[in-house]
Amino acid sequence: VCVCVCGVRCKQIYSRHASVMASSVGSNFEEPPEGDALSIQIYGEIVSAQGFEYDDLYVKAVLELPEFWQVEDEQSVTQVTQLSRTKSGHKCNVAHFNFPLEYHIKYDNPTDEDELSRWPRVLLQVASLDYWDRHRIEGYGCVDLPSEPGSHRFTVHTWRPLGSRVVDRMRRFFIGGPPELQDVSHISQPADFQGTHLSKFGFRTESSGSVLLCFSCVHQSRSILEKASADKIKILVKHRGFKTSVLATLDAYRRAKQKAASVSATL
C-alpha cells in the first residue's frame, strides 16, 4: 500500500512540475521543417567600415539565394544602412554602423540528390555621399553566409572598378561618376552565367577598404535527428557544416529523453 501511495504521489509531483515548466517556457516554438529541408535563422550586424577614400559612407547589402533556397521576408533581401561619417581610429578612419541584419532562409531540394547548390551569400556595395549629394561607389565585396551554427565574424575586403583613362579619375573627383556595376550579381557570379569556369580577366579593379560583419546562426533540420543515415550525415557534415560532435550530443540527448519517458511511465 505504501508503494502505491508513493508512486501516485511521485506521479502527481512530476505532473505538477511538468505543468509549471510548460507554463514558464511556453509553446511558441517554431518546429523544424518537415522532410529533408534545412531552415536557418541568421541574426547579424554590419558593424563598421574603414579604409575608404571618402567620408559619409553607407552600405547596401543584397542577399543572393541560389537554386532551391527561399527567404521568408522578401524585404530583407536588400537593405541599406544609415549614412555614417568616419571617425579617426588607430591607423585609418572608421565609419560605425551597427546596422542589424536578419535572415530566415530555407533550403528544400525537391530532387533526391543530397548535394547542395551554392551557399547563400551577402553582396556588399559601399558608397559615399558628398556635399552636393553625389553618390560615389567606394567598393564592392561579398561573403558567404556561415555554413556552421554559432557566432561568426567576417572582415570583407572590397574593390572598385578602375577606369582605363585619366579622365575617369577626374570624373570621379569632380562630378562623382566613377565606373560602377550595372548588376550587383557580378560582384560574385553573374546571375545569367551558365558555364562551369568563370573568367573576369581584363576587368580592371583597385583595392578599397573593408567592412566588418557579425553573424549568429541557428540551423534546424528534422532529418538530422530522425532519419538521417550514416552516409547522409557525412554529406551534411561536409556540405551543411554540421559537426559530428553536435550530432552525437543530440543523439545522446534523444536516448536519455526516451529513457526518462520510459522510467516516468512506470511510476
N, C-alpha and C positions, 0 to 999 in steps of 0.2 A: 504493500500500500504506500509505504514511504517513497519507494522508487517511482511509482506512478505519479504521486503528488509532485516530486521534484522534477520529473520530466515535463509535466504540464506547466509548472512554474517557470522552468527554463525556456520553454517554448513561448510563454507569454512575454518574458523579458526580451527574448530575441525579436519577437514581433513588434514590441513597443520600440525597441532600439532601431529596427529597420524602418518603421514609420517616421520616427524622429529624423533619421538621416535622410530619408526621401524628401521630407518637407523642408529640410535645411538646404539640401543640394538642388532640389527641383528636378524637372523633367524636360526642360527646354534645351536639349542637346541635339545637335544635328547628327543623324545616323550616317555611317559610312555608305558610300554609293553601292548599289547592287552590282553583282557580277564582278567583272574584272576591271571596272572603271577605277580611276585614280582621282581623288579630289585633293586639291592643295589650297590651303589658306596662307596667304603671304601678307605680312604687315611690315612695311618698310618705310624708309625715310631718305629723301635727298638731303644729305647733311650740309654739304658745303661745296664750293668750287674755288680753285686757286690756280694761279699761274697764267691767267689770260691777259691779253694785251690791253683791253679797255675795261672801263668801270661800268657800273649799273647793269649787272648781269641777271639773266633769268634762264631757266632750264625747261625745255619741253621734253617730256617722257612719253614714249609711244610703246605700248605693249604689242609685241609681234607674236602671233599664235600660229604655229604650223598646222598641218593637217591633223584632224581628229581632236584638236584642242578647242575648248569653248570657255568663255568667260561669262559669269553671271550678270555683271553690271557692265553694259556697253559703254557707259560714260567713263569708266575707269581706264579704258584703253588709251586715251590721250589726256594728259594732264600737264598743266603749266604752273610753274612756281611764281611767287611774287618777285618783284624787282628788288635786287639787293645791291647795295653799294659796298664795295670792298673795304676791308679793314686791314691795316698793316699787321702782318703776323711776324713769324721769326725771320723768314727769308723772302717771302713773297706775299702779295696781297691775297686776302681770303674773303670770299663772299659767303656768308652763312644763310642757309635757307630753312633747314629743319622742316621740310615740306613732307607731309605724310603720304605714303602710298599704300593702297590696299587692293589686293587682287584675290578673287576667288575663282579659280580655274579648275577645269575638269578635263581629264583625258579618257576617252572611251573609243576604243578601236572596234568597229563592227566586225572586222575580219577575225580570223582565228590566229593571226600572227602575233607572236609575243614581242616582236621588235618594235621599239618606239620610233616615231619620227623625230625630227629635230626638236630639241628642247626649247620652250618659250624663252624669249629674251626681251630686254628693255632697250629701245633705241633712244639715244640722248642727243638733243640739239641744244647747244649753248649759244645764246645770242646776247647782244648788248644794245642799249638804247642811249643815244647821245642827246645833246642839248636841244637839237632840232627835231627830236622824235624820229630819228632814222634808226632802223634796225640793222645791225651788223652780225653776221654769222661769225662766232668765235671758235666753234669747234663741234665735231661730231664724234660720237662714240657709241659703243654697245656693250652689254654684259648679259650673259645667260642668267636666268633666274636660278637660285640654288637648287640643286638636284638632291640635296640631303636635308632632312628636318633639322631644326635648330636655328641658332643665330649666326649670321654671316656678315662680313664687312668687305666691301669692294672699293678699290680705287680705280676708276675708269680713266685711262689716258686718252685724250681726244686729238683730233686732227682737223684741218680745214683745207678745202681746195685751194690750190695755188695757181694764180693766173700765169700765163706764159709770157706776158708782156709787162713792161714797166707801167704802162697806162692802167693796168688792172690794180696795181698797188696804189696808184694815185687816185683812182676812182674810189677805192676803199677808204682812203684817208679823207678825201674832200667831200664826196657825196654819199658815202656809205653803201656802195653797191658791189660788194665782193662776189666772187663766184660762189654759188650755192647749189645744193642738190634739189632737183625738181621732185624727186620721190625719196622719202626718208628710208625706204626699204633698201636703197643702195648703200646704206651705211654698213649693212652686213651682207645679205644675199638678196639680190633683186627679186621682187615678187613674181616677175614673169620669167625667171631663169629656169630652164628645163634641163640643163646639162648636168654632168657629173663633176666637172672641174671648172671652177670659176677663176677667170683671169682678169685682173684690173691693171695689167701692165699698160703704161702710157698715161695713166691718170695721175697727175702731179698733185701732191699734198705737202703740207708742212705741219710739224708738230705744234700742238697748242697746249692748253692747261689740262687739269684733271678735275674729276668730280668724285666726291666721296658718297657712297650709298651704304645703307644698312638694311638687312632683311632678317625677319624671323618667320620661319616656315613650319607648318603643320601638314603632314601627309595622312590621308585616310584611304584605305583600300580594304574592302571586306574579304577579297580573295586571299590576301596575305594571311589573314587569321583563320580562315575556314577551310579552304580547299586548294591551297597552293601546293603543287607537287614540288619535289626536290629540284627538278630541272627548272621549273618556273621560278622558284625562289632564286636560283643562280642568275637567271635573266633579270629579275627585278633588282637584285643586288648590283648587277652590272650597269643596268640602264636607268633605274629609278632611284638609285642612291641609298636604298635601304641597307643597313648594316646587319650582318649575320648575328651579332651580339644582341641587337634590338629584337630580332625575330625570336631568338632563343629565350629572351626575357619575357616576351609576350606569350610564347608557348608555355613557359613555366607558370605564368600567371593564370592562364586558362586552365591548366591542370589543377592548380591549387584552388581555383574557384569551383571547379567541378567537385573536388574532394570536400570542400567546405559545404557545398549544397547537399551532398550525399550524407554527410555527418548530421547536418541540421534536420534532414528528413527523418532520421532515425530517432530524434528526440521526441 
